[in-house]
């Protein structure tokens, strides 16, 4: 028979239980911390060898061509076409069997000498013009217009990348009030880049607007409907988010670190509002921040948001997903939730500049352009919401049914995303 009535014995027993629970909690927290370290080290060891020669920019697998179409002198159609310099040199030299252009042009590119780059294009102007004219055209009622180069090519830069600027006048057989523009520059079968986009802005035939051309939609008419034009920009926005791995990783970091449905909804809304503001301001030319500043901060934002959740796991272990005393009001966020929301909003402002830089429209404000930009942004948001709707419910169910497994999964995702963000940050700062 056991005596239960002794207060001293009960106190000793209580202290023993508390000590045992504390030791168990400490052991579990230590196990979680070791797990985080192992995941981080294993991921780094796996990924780092493959990143040594990679590009520092997450959008480097495709190229964007920019074209501005206006009415020229004496009834001509004038086009200003901007193309990535190194791709133009390689593609034109390969197409025209012009080895001297390849040697001189790539040497100038590697030296970062814009004067030498312009000289290389000038010395081999026929090869360059032939390449562009064979893949970029203007027609009037089905009849091809003839291009003439107005001046020597100049060298500029977009997002820190050298761009060649070609000014062409197109002579058409007759004057009409409708023209078709077609672009097949840097196609996939050249195997240098994949999924080239041509962003066209135009002000001819009494109309103005914008169009997005690619392999699936290689041409447009100046008489196209608003529905067609906006549909192109919607798809362009959706494709941009899907092809921009840095933005997707940022979104995954938000999902992994959100403890409740309310948090991911508010975080996504905050991110959307922030990047929408700066995206529109930058795309309309009202705000301009160099890509050498924007791109490293985007990479750092990925690492910070993912690392935030890792730090919570490191400090709180199994309780990393618990809510502190929540504030009153409709949002009911605790202190950590509010701070995280503010951080996400600030980083969203920077991501908006990245979206605008990828679109690359630099035109005076107009209602047509504004609607095109808004539709592009809607395309981004639809994909973003689709990813959240697909991933967060699965993570929510996992956390409810197997809390420890859910914690380790979100920890592994956050570790992987954080490392990628830090790697990109270093690469973009150093230019490696």
Protein Blocks (a to p, Z undefined) as FASTA:
>chain_A
ZZfkbmklmmmmmmmmmmmmmmmmmmmmmmmmmmmmmmmmmmmmmmmmmmmmmcfbfklm
bccddddddddeehiacddddddfklmmmmmmmmnopaklmmmmmmmmmnopaklmmmmm
mmmmmmmmmmmmmmgccdeehiacddddfbdcddddeehiacdddddddddfbdcfbdcd
ddfehifklomaghiacdddddeehiacdddddfklmbccfkbcfklmmmmmmmmmmmmm
mmmmmlmmmmmmmmmmpmbfklmmmmmmmmmmmmmmmmmmmmnopaccdfklmmmmmmmm
mmmmmmmmmmmmmmnmmmlmpccdddedjkopafklmmmmmmmmmmmmmmmmmmmmmnop
acdddfklmmmmmmmmmmmmmmmmmmmmmmmmmmmmmmmmmmmlmmmmmmmmmmmmmmmm
mmmmmmmmnoZZ
